[in-house]
Amino acid sequence: MATPHAVLFDSYPNVKAWWERLMAARPSIKKLSASLAPPK
């Protein structure tokens, strides 16, 4: 995860695993996240 908040996910292994499964399993989530630019 490439956000300033990634440390929150990294500090909770179960949440991080859930997020990674969610991102891998849902093509619509991948498409949406690819279209969103991270804030600068």
mmCIF entry with sequence, helices, sheets and N, C-alpha, C, O atoms, coordinates in Angstrom:
data_MODEL
# 
_entry.id   MODEL 
# 
_entity.id                         1 
_entity.type                       polymer 
_entity.pdbx_number_of_molecules   1 
# 
_entity_poly.entity_id                      1 
_entity_poly.type                           'polypeptide(L)' 
_entity_poly.nstd_linkage                   no 
_entity_poly.nstd_monomer                   no 
_entity_poly.pdbx_seq_one_letter_code       MATPHAVLFDSYPNVKAWWERLMAARPSIKKLSASLAPPK 
_entity_poly.pdbx_seq_one_letter_code_can   MATPHAVLFDSYPNVKAWWERLMAARPSIKKLSASLAPPK 
_entity_poly.pdbx_strand_id                 A 
# 
loop_
_entity_poly_seq.entity_id 
_entity_poly_seq.num 
_entity_poly_seq.mon_id 
_entity_poly_seq.hetero 
1 1  MET n 
1 2  ALA n 
1 3  THR n 
1 4  PRO n 
1 5  HIS n 
1 6  ALA n 
1 7  VAL n 
1 8  LEU n 
1 9  PHE n 
1 10 ASP n 
1 11 SER n 
1 12 TYR n 
1 13 PRO n 
1 14 ASN n 
1 15 VAL n 
1 16 LYS n 
1 17 ALA n 
1 18 TRP n 
1 19 TRP n 
1 20 GLU n 
1 21 ARG n 
1 22 LEU n 
1 23 MET n 
1 24 ALA n 
1 25 ALA n 
1 26 ARG n 
1 27 PRO n 
1 28 SER n 
1 29 ILE n 
1 30 LYS n 
1 31 LYS n 
1 32 LEU n 
1 33 SER n 
1 34 ALA n 
1 35 SER n 
1 36 LEU n 
1 37 ALA n 
1 38 PRO n 
1 39 PRO n 
1 40 LYS n 
# 
_struct_asym.id          A 
_struct_asym.entity_id   1 
# 
loop_
_struct_conf.conf_type_id 
_struct_conf.id 
_struct_conf.pdbx_PDB_helix_id 
_struct_conf.beg_label_comp_id 
_struct_conf.beg_label_asym_id 
_struct_conf.beg_label_seq_id 
_struct_conf.pdbx_beg_PDB_ins_code 
_struct_conf.end_label_comp_id 
_struct_conf.end_label_asym_id 
_struct_conf.end_label_seq_id 
_struct_conf.pdbx_end_PDB_ins_code 
_struct_conf.beg_auth_comp_id 
_struct_conf.beg_auth_asym_id 
_struct_conf.beg_auth_seq_id 
_struct_conf.end_auth_comp_id 
_struct_conf.end_auth_asym_id 
_struct_conf.end_auth_seq_id 
_struct_conf.pdbx_PDB_helix_class 
_struct_conf.details 
_struct_conf.pdbx_PDB_helix_length 
HELX_P HELX_P1 AA1 ALA A 6  ? ASP A 10 ? ALA A 6  ASP A 10 1 ? 5  
HELX_P HELX_P2 AA2 PRO A 13 ? ALA A 25 ? PRO A 13 ALA A 25 1 ? 13 
HELX_P HELX_P3 AA3 PRO A 27 ? SER A 35 ? PRO A 27 SER A 35 1 ? 9  
# 
_struct_conf_type.id          HELX_P 
_struct_conf_type.criteria    ? 
_struct_conf_type.reference   ? 
# 
loop_
_atom_site.group_PDB 
_atom_site.id 
_atom_site.type_symbol 
_atom_site.label_atom_id 
_atom_site.label_alt_id 
_atom_site.label_comp_id 
_atom_site.label_asym_id 
_atom_site.label_entity_id 
_atom_site.label_seq_id 
_atom_site.pdbx_PDB_ins_code 
_atom_site.Cartn_x 
_atom_site.Cartn_y 
_atom_site.Cartn_z 
_atom_site.occupancy 
_atom_site.B_iso_or_equiv 
_atom_site.pdbx_formal_charge 
_atom_site.auth_seq_id 
_atom_site.auth_comp_id 
_atom_site.auth_asym_id 
_atom_site.auth_atom_id 
_atom_site.pdbx_PDB_model_num 
ATOM 1   N N  . MET A 1 1  ? 0.854   -1.162  0.000   1.00 0.00 ? 1  MET A N  1 
ATOM 2   C CA . MET A 1 1  ? 0.000   0.000   0.000   1.00 0.00 ? 1  MET A CA 1 
ATOM 3   C C  . MET A 1 1  ? 0.901   1.226   0.000   1.00 0.00 ? 1  MET A C  1 
ATOM 4   O O  . MET A 1 1  ? 1.860   1.305   0.768   1.00 0.00 ? 1  MET A O  1 
ATOM 5   N N  . ALA A 1 2  ? 0.590   2.161   -0.849  1.00 0.00 ? 2  ALA A N  1 
ATOM 6   C CA . ALA A 1 2  ? 1.451   3.334   -1.008  1.00 0.00 ? 2  ALA A CA 1 
ATOM 7   C C  . ALA A 1 2  ? 0.764   4.598   -0.505  1.00 0.00 ? 2  ALA A C  1 
ATOM 8   O O  . ALA A 1 2  ? 0.580   5.556   -1.255  1.00 0.00 ? 2  ALA A O  1 
ATOM 9   N N  . THR A 1 3  ? 0.394   4.590   0.750   1.00 0.00 ? 3  THR A N  1 
ATOM 10  C CA . THR A 1 3  ? -0.197  5.782   1.347   1.00 0.00 ? 3  THR A CA 1 
ATOM 11  C C  . THR A 1 3  ? 0.499   6.067   2.670   1.00 0.00 ? 3  THR A C  1 
ATOM 12  O O  . THR A 1 3  ? 1.188   5.202   3.211   1.00 0.00 ? 3  THR A O  1 
ATOM 13  N N  . PRO A 1 4  ? 0.320   7.277   3.190   1.00 0.00 ? 4  PRO A N  1 
ATOM 14  C CA . PRO A 1 4  ? 0.904   7.579   4.497   1.00 0.00 ? 4  PRO A CA 1 
ATOM 15  C C  . PRO A 1 4  ? 0.287   6.736   5.617   1.00 0.00 ? 4  PRO A C  1 
ATOM 16  O O  . PRO A 1 4  ? 0.849   6.634   6.707   1.00 0.00 ? 4  PRO A O  1 
ATOM 17  N N  . HIS A 1 5  ? -0.858  6.142   5.343   1.00 0.00 ? 5  HIS A N  1 
ATOM 18  C CA . HIS A 1 5  ? -1.571  5.370   6.361   1.00 0.00 ? 5  HIS A CA 1 
ATOM 19  C C  . HIS A 1 5  ? -1.233  3.880   6.313   1.00 0.00 ? 5  HIS A C  1 
ATOM 20  O O  . HIS A 1 5  ? -1.827  3.090   7.047   1.00 0.00 ? 5  HIS A O  1 
ATOM 21  N N  . ALA A 1 6  ? -0.303  3.496   5.475   1.00 0.00 ? 6  ALA A N  1 
ATOM 22  C CA . ALA A 1 6  ? 0.064   2.087   5.335   1.00 0.00 ? 6  ALA A CA 1 
ATOM 23  C C  . ALA A 1 6  ? 0.560   1.499   6.644   1.00 0.00 ? 6  ALA A C  1 
ATOM 24  O O  . ALA A 1 6  ? 0.377   0.309   6.901   1.00 0.00 ? 6  ALA A O  1 
ATOM 25  N N  . VAL A 1 7  ? 1.183   2.321   7.470   1.00 0.00 ? 7  VAL A N  1 
ATOM 26  C CA . VAL A 1 7  ? 1.695   1.831   8.753   1.00 0.00 ? 7  VAL A CA 1 
ATOM 27  C C  . VAL A 1 7  ? 0.564   1.274   9.622   1.00 0.00 ? 7  VAL A C  1 
ATOM 28  O O  . VAL A 1 7  ? 0.791   0.363   10.418  1.00 0.00 ? 7  VAL A O  1 
ATOM 29  N N  . LEU A 1 8  ? -0.631  1.803   9.479   1.00 0.00 ? 8  LEU A N  1 
ATOM 30  C CA . LEU A 1 8  ? -1.770  1.286   10.242  1.00 0.00 ? 8  LEU A CA 1 
ATOM 31  C C  . LEU A 1 8  ? -2.092  -0.146  9.837   1.00 0.00 ? 8  LEU A C  1 
ATOM 32  O O  . LEU A 1 8  ? -2.381  -0.986  10.690  1.00 0.00 ? 8  LEU A O  1 
ATOM 33  N N  . PHE A 1 9  ? -2.044  -0.423  8.548   1.00 0.00 ? 9  PHE A N  1 
ATOM 34  C CA . PHE A 1 9  ? -2.304  -1.776  8.079   1.00 0.00 ? 9  PHE A CA 1 
ATOM 35  C C  . PHE A 1 9  ? -1.166  -2.711  8.451   1.00 0.00 ? 9  PHE A C  1 
ATOM 36  O O  . PHE A 1 9  ? -1.394  -3.863  8.821   1.00 0.00 ? 9  PHE A O  1 
ATOM 37  N N  . ASP A 1 10 ? 0.055   -2.214  8.353   1.00 0.00 ? 10 ASP A N  1 
ATOM 38  C CA . ASP A 1 10 ? 1.219   -3.044  8.659   1.00 0.00 ? 10 ASP A CA 1 
ATOM 39  C C  . ASP A 1 10 ? 1.269   -3.441  10.126  1.00 0.00 ? 10 ASP A C  1 
ATOM 40  O O  . ASP A 1 10 ? 1.784   -4.508  10.460  1.00 0.00 ? 10 ASP A O  1 
ATOM 41  N N  . SER A 1 11 ? 0.742   -2.601  11.001  1.00 0.00 ? 11 SER A N  1 
ATOM 42  C CA . SER A 1 11 ? 0.807   -2.906  12.430  1.00 0.00 ? 11 SER A CA 1 
ATOM 43  C C  . SER A 1 11 ? -0.259  -3.915  12.868  1.00 0.00 ? 11 SER A C  1 
ATOM 44  O O  . SER A 1 11 ? -0.203  -4.428  13.986  1.00 0.00 ? 11 SER A O  1 
ATOM 45  N N  . TYR A 1 12 ? -1.218  -4.197  12.003  1.00 0.00 ? 12 TYR A N  1 
ATOM 46  C CA . TYR A 1 12 ? -2.261  -5.184  12.297  1.00 0.00 ? 12 TYR A CA 1 
ATOM 47  C C  . TYR A 1 12 ? -2.236  -6.261  11.212  1.00 0.00 ? 12 TYR A C  1 
ATOM 48  O O  . TYR A 1 12 ? -2.859  -6.092  10.164  1.00 0.00 ? 12 TYR A O  1 
ATOM 49  N N  . PRO A 1 13 ? -1.529  -7.357  11.449  1.00 0.00 ? 13 PRO A N  1 
ATOM 50  C CA . PRO A 1 13 ? -1.356  -8.380  10.404  1.00 0.00 ? 13 PRO A CA 1 
ATOM 51  C C  . PRO A 1 13 ? -2.666  -8.947  9.861   1.00 0.00 ? 13 PRO A C  1 
ATOM 52  O O  . PRO A 1 13 ? -2.761  -9.220  8.664   1.00 0.00 ? 13 PRO A O  1 
ATOM 53  N N  . ASN A 1 14 ? -3.664  -9.127  10.701  1.00 0.00 ? 14 ASN A N  1 
ATOM 54  C CA . ASN A 1 14 ? -4.934  -9.679  10.215  1.00 0.00 ? 14 ASN A CA 1 
ATOM 55  C C  . ASN A 1 14 ? -5.656  -8.693  9.311   1.00 0.00 ? 14 ASN A C  1 
ATOM 56  O O  . ASN A 1 14 ? -6.264  -9.087  8.316   1.00 0.00 ? 14 ASN A O  1 
ATOM 57  N N  . VAL A 1 15 ? -5.592  -7.424  9.652   1.00 0.00 ? 15 VAL A N  1 
ATOM 58  C CA . VAL A 1 15 ? -6.218  -6.396  8.815   1.00 0.00 ? 15 VAL A CA 1 
ATOM 59  C C  . VAL A 1 15 ? -5.480  -6.300  7.482   1.00 0.00 ? 15 VAL A C  1 
ATOM 60  O O  . VAL A 1 15 ? -6.099  -6.176  6.426   1.00 0.00 ? 15 VAL A O  1 
ATOM 61  N N  . LYS A 1 16 ? -4.164  -6.359  7.543   1.00 0.00 ? 16 LYS A N  1 
ATOM 62  C CA . LYS A 1 16 ? -3.366  -6.306  6.319   1.00 0.00 ? 16 LYS A CA 1 
ATOM 63  C C  . LYS A 1 16 ? -3.685  -7.496  5.420   1.00 0.00 ? 16 LYS A C  1 
ATOM 64  O O  . LYS A 1 16 ? -3.828  -7.329  4.209   1.00 0.00 ? 16 LYS A O  1 
ATOM 65  N N  . ALA A 1 17 ? -3.796  -8.680  5.988   1.00 0.00 ? 17 ALA A N  1 
ATOM 66  C CA . ALA A 1 17 ? -4.123  -9.878  5.206   1.00 0.00 ? 17 ALA A CA 1 
ATOM 67  C C  . ALA A 1 17 ? -5.514  -9.761  4.593   1.00 0.00 ? 17 ALA A C  1 
ATOM 68  O O  . ALA A 1 17 ? -5.717  -10.145 3.441   1.00 0.00 ? 17 ALA A O  1 
ATOM 69  N N  . TRP A 1 18 ? -6.470  -9.234  5.350   1.00 0.00 ? 18 TRP A N  1 
ATOM 70  C CA . TRP A 1 18 ? -7.825  -9.034  4.839   1.00 0.00 ? 18 TRP A CA 1 
ATOM 71  C C  . TRP A 1 18 ? -7.801  -8.070  3.658   1.00 0.00 ? 18 TRP A C  1 
ATOM 72  O O  . TRP A 1 18 ? -8.425  -8.324  2.627   1.00 0.00 ? 18 TRP A O  1 
ATOM 73  N N  . TRP A 1 19 ? -7.080  -6.968  3.813   1.00 0.00 ? 19 TRP A N  1 
ATOM 74  C CA . TRP A 1 19 ? -7.004  -5.963  2.754   1.00 0.00 ? 19 TRP A CA 1 
ATOM 75  C C  . TRP A 1 19 ? -6.370  -6.546  1.485   1.00 0.00 ? 19 TRP A C  1 
ATOM 76  O O  . TRP A 1 19 ? -6.845  -6.300  0.377   1.00 0.00 ? 19 TRP A O  1 
ATOM 77  N N  . GLU A 1 20 ? -5.303  -7.313  1.658   1.00 0.00 ? 20 GLU A N  1 
ATOM 78  C CA . GLU A 1 20 ? -4.632  -7.903  0.505   1.00 0.00 ? 20 GLU A CA 1 
ATOM 79  C C  . GLU A 1 20 ? -5.523  -8.917  -0.202  1.00 0.00 ? 20 GLU A C  1 
ATOM 80  O O  . GLU A 1 20 ? -5.518  -8.990  -1.431  1.00 0.00 ? 20 GLU A O  1 
ATOM 81  N N  . ARG A 1 21 ? -6.291  -9.702  0.559   1.00 0.00 ? 21 ARG A N  1 
ATOM 82  C CA . ARG A 1 21 ? -7.235  -10.649 -0.059  1.00 0.00 ? 21 ARG A CA 1 
ATOM 83  C C  . ARG A 1 21 ? -8.323  -9.891  -0.806  1.00 0.00 ? 21 ARG A C  1 
ATOM 84  O O  . ARG A 1 21 ? -8.711  -10.278 -1.909  1.00 0.00 ? 21 ARG A O  1 
ATOM 85  N N  . LEU A 1 22 ? -8.812  -8.818  -0.209  1.00 0.00 ? 22 LEU A N  1 
ATOM 86  C CA . LEU A 1 22 ? -9.852  -8.011  -0.843  1.00 0.00 ? 22 LEU A CA 1 
ATOM 87  C C  . LEU A 1 22 ? -9.346  -7.425  -2.154  1.00 0.00 ? 22 LEU A C  1 
ATOM 88  O O  . LEU A 1 22 ? -10.040 -7.474  -3.170  1.00 0.00 ? 22 LEU A O  1 
ATOM 89  N N  . MET A 1 23 ? -8.155  -6.881  -2.134  1.00 0.00 ? 23 MET A N  1 
ATOM 90  C CA . MET A 1 23 ? -7.595  -6.259  -3.331  1.00 0.00 ? 23 MET A CA 1 
ATOM 91  C C  . MET A 1 23 ? -7.295  -7.291  -4.416  1.00 0.00 ? 23 MET A C  1 
ATOM 92  O O  . MET A 1 23 ? -7.401  -6.979  -5.602  1.00 0.00 ? 23 MET A O  1 
ATOM 93  N N  . ALA A 1 24 ? -6.930  -8.490  -4.040  1.00 0.00 ? 24 ALA A N  1 
ATOM 94  C CA . ALA A 1 24 ? -6.591  -9.522  -5.022  1.00 0.00 ? 24 ALA A CA 1 
ATOM 95  C C  . ALA A 1 24 ? -7.834  -10.175 -5.617  1.00 0.00 ? 24 ALA A C  1 
ATOM 96  O O  . ALA A 1 24 ? -7.812  -10.614 -6.768  1.00 0.00 ? 24 ALA A O  1 
ATOM 97  N N  . ALA A 1 25 ? -8.909  -10.243 -4.851  1.00 0.00 ? 25 ALA A N  1 
ATOM 98  C CA . ALA A 1 25 ? -10.075 -11.010 -5.268  1.00 0.00 ? 25 ALA A CA 1 
ATOM 99  C C  . ALA A 1 25 ? -11.080 -10.213 -6.091  1.00 0.00 ? 25 ALA A C  1 
ATOM 100 O O  . ALA A 1 25 ? -11.898 -10.799 -6.801  1.00 0.00 ? 25 ALA A O  1 
ATOM 101 N N  . ARG A 1 26 ? -11.031 -8.921  -6.008  1.00 0.00 ? 26 ARG A N  1 
ATOM 102 C CA . ARG A 1 26 ? -12.059 -8.119  -6.646  1.00 0.00 ? 26 ARG A CA 1 
ATOM 103 C C  . ARG A 1 26 ? -11.504 -7.280  -7.791  1.00 0.00 ? 26 ARG A C  1 
ATOM 104 O O  . ARG A 1 26 ? -10.815 -6.289  -7.548  1.00 0.00 ? 26 ARG A O  1 
ATOM 105 N N  . PRO A 1 27 ? -11.789 -7.654  -9.021  1.00 0.00 ? 27 PRO A N  1 
ATOM 106 C CA . PRO A 1 27 ? -11.307 -6.868  -10.161 1.00 0.00 ? 27 PRO A CA 1 
ATOM 107 C C  . PRO A 1 27 ? -11.827 -5.428  -10.144 1.00 0.00 ? 27 PRO A C  1 
ATOM 108 O O  . PRO A 1 27 ? -11.125 -4.508  -10.563 1.00 0.00 ? 27 PRO A O  1 
ATOM 109 N N  . SER A 1 28 ? -13.050 -5.236  -9.661  1.00 0.00 ? 28 SER A N  1 
ATOM 110 C CA . SER A 1 28 ? -13.600 -3.880  -9.636  1.00 0.00 ? 28 SER A CA 1 
ATOM 111 C C  . SER A 1 28 ? -12.828 -2.987  -8.667  1.00 0.00 ? 28 SER A C  1 
ATOM 112 O O  . SER A 1 28 ? -12.672 -1.793  -8.922  1.00 0.00 ? 28 SER A O  1 
ATOM 113 N N  . ILE A 1 29 ? -12.349 -3.545  -7.572  1.00 0.00 ? 29 ILE A N  1 
ATOM 114 C CA . ILE A 1 29 ? -11.547 -2.777  -6.621  1.00 0.00 ? 29 ILE A CA 1 
ATOM 115 C C  . ILE A 1 29 ? -10.220 -2.390  -7.262  1.00 0.00 ? 29 ILE A C  1 
ATOM 116 O O  . ILE A 1 29 ? -9.758  -1.261  -7.099  1.00 0.00 ? 29 ILE A O  1 
ATOM 117 N N  . LYS A 1 30 ? -9.608  -3.317  -7.988  1.00 0.00 ? 30 LYS A N  1 
ATOM 118 C CA . LYS A 1 30 ? -8.346  -3.014  -8.672  1.00 0.00 ? 30 LYS A CA 1 
ATOM 119 C C  . LYS A 1 30 ? -8.540  -1.883  -9.676  1.00 0.00 ? 30 LYS A C  1 
ATOM 120 O O  . LYS A 1 30 ? -7.720  -0.969  -9.761  1.00 0.00 ? 30 LYS A O  1 
ATOM 121 N N  . LYS A 1 31 ? -9.627  -1.952  -10.431 1.00 0.00 ? 31 LYS A N  1 
ATOM 122 C CA . LYS A 1 31 ? -9.895  -0.933  -11.442 1.00 0.00 ? 31 LYS A CA 1 
ATOM 123 C C  . LYS A 1 31 ? -10.111 0.423   -10.783 1.00 0.00 ? 31 LYS A C  1 
ATOM 124 O O  . LYS A 1 31 ? -9.590  1.434   -11.253 1.00 0.00 ? 31 LYS A O  1 
ATOM 125 N N  . LEU A 1 32 ? -10.865 0.448   -9.714  1.00 0.00 ? 32 LEU A N  1 
ATOM 126 C CA . LEU A 1 32 ? -11.130 1.701   -9.016  1.00 0.00 ? 32 LEU A CA 1 
ATOM 127 C C  . LEU A 1 32 ? -9.857  2.271   -8.408  1.00 0.00 ? 32 LEU A C  1 
ATOM 128 O O  . LEU A 1 32 ? -9.586  3.463   -8.554  1.00 0.00 ? 32 LEU A O  1 
ATOM 129 N N  . SER A 1 33 ? -9.083  1.452   -7.739  1.00 0.00 ? 33 SER A N  1 
ATOM 130 C CA . SER A 1 33 ? -7.871  1.953   -7.092  1.00 0.00 ? 33 SER A CA 1 
ATOM 131 C C  . SER A 1 33 ? -6.843  2.422   -8.117  1.00 0.00 ? 33 SER A C  1 
ATOM 132 O O  . SER A 1 33 ? -6.066  3.334   -7.834  1.00 0.00 ? 33 SER A O  1 
ATOM 133 N N  . ALA A 1 34 ? -6.826  1.822   -9.287  1.00 0.00 ? 34 ALA A N  1 
ATOM 134 C CA . ALA A 1 34 ? -5.898  2.260   -10.330 1.00 0.00 ? 34 ALA A CA 1 
ATOM 135 C C  . ALA A 1 34 ? -6.291  3.625   -10.884 1.00 0.00 ? 34 ALA A C  1 
ATOM 136 O O  . ALA A 1 34 ? -5.436  4.394   -11.324 1.00 0.00 ? 34 ALA A O  1 
ATOM 137 N N  . SER A 1 35 ? -7.577  3.919   -10.859 1.00 0.00 ? 35 SER A N  1 
ATOM 138 C CA . SER A 1 35 ? -8.032  5.197   -11.412 1.00 0.00 ? 35 SER A CA 1 
ATOM 139 C C  . SER A 1 35 ? -7.900  6.351   -10.422 1.00 0.00 ? 35 SER A C  1 
ATOM 140 O O  . SER A 1 35 ? -7.973  7.515   -10.815 1.00 0.00 ? 35 SER A O  1 
ATOM 141 N N  . LEU A 1 36 ? -7.709  6.041   -9.155  1.00 0.00 ? 36 LEU A N  1 
ATOM 142 C CA . LEU A 1 36 ? -7.568  7.088   -8.147  1.00 0.00 ? 36 LEU A CA 1 
ATOM 143 C C  . LEU A 1 36 ? -6.098  7.441   -7.962  1.00 0.00 ? 36 LEU A C  1 
ATOM 144 O O  . LEU A 1 36 ? -5.266  6.573   -7.699  1.00 0.00 ? 36 LEU A O  1 
ATOM 145 N N  . ALA A 1 37 ? -5.805  8.680   -8.098  1.00 0.00 ? 37 ALA A N  1 
ATOM 146 C CA . ALA A 1 37 ? -4.427  9.126   -7.874  1.00 0.00 ? 37 ALA A CA 1 
ATOM 147 C C  . ALA A 1 37 ? -4.240  9.424   -6.393  1.00 0.00 ? 37 ALA A C  1 
ATOM 148 O O  . ALA A 1 37 ? -5.125  10.008  -5.767  1.00 0.00 ? 37 ALA A O  1 
ATOM 149 N N  . PRO A 1 38 ? -3.107  9.035   -5.824  1.00 0.00 ? 38 PRO A N  1 
ATOM 150 C CA . PRO A 1 38 ? -2.865  9.358   -4.414  1.00 0.00 ? 38 PRO A CA 1 
ATOM 151 C C  . PRO A 1 38 ? -2.742  10.868  -4.229  1.00 0.00 ? 38 PRO A C  1 
ATOM 152 O O  . PRO A 1 38 ? -2.233  11.561  -5.110  1.00 0.00 ? 38 PRO A O  1 
ATOM 153 N N  . PRO A 1 39 ? -3.202  11.377  -3.097  1.00 0.00 ? 39 PRO A N  1 
ATOM 154 C CA . PRO A 1 39 ? -3.107  12.829  -2.858  1.00 0.00 ? 39 PRO A CA 1 
ATOM 155 C C  . PRO A 1 39 ? -1.654  13.270  -2.771  1.00 0.00 ? 39 PRO A C  1 
ATOM 156 O O  . PRO A 1 39 ? -0.790  12.540  -2.286  1.00 0.00 ? 39 PRO A O  1 
ATOM 157 N N  . LYS A 1 40 ? -1.410  14.468  -3.247  1.00 0.00 ? 40 LYS A N  1 
ATOM 158 C CA . LYS A 1 40 ? -0.042  14.998  -3.211  1.00 0.00 ? 40 LYS A CA 1 
ATOM 159 C C  . LYS A 1 40 ? 0.098   16.070  -2.175  1.00 0.00 ? 40 LYS A C  1 
ATOM 160 O O  . LYS A 1 40 ? 1.182   16.628  -2.007  1.00 0.00 ? 40 LYS A O  1 
# 
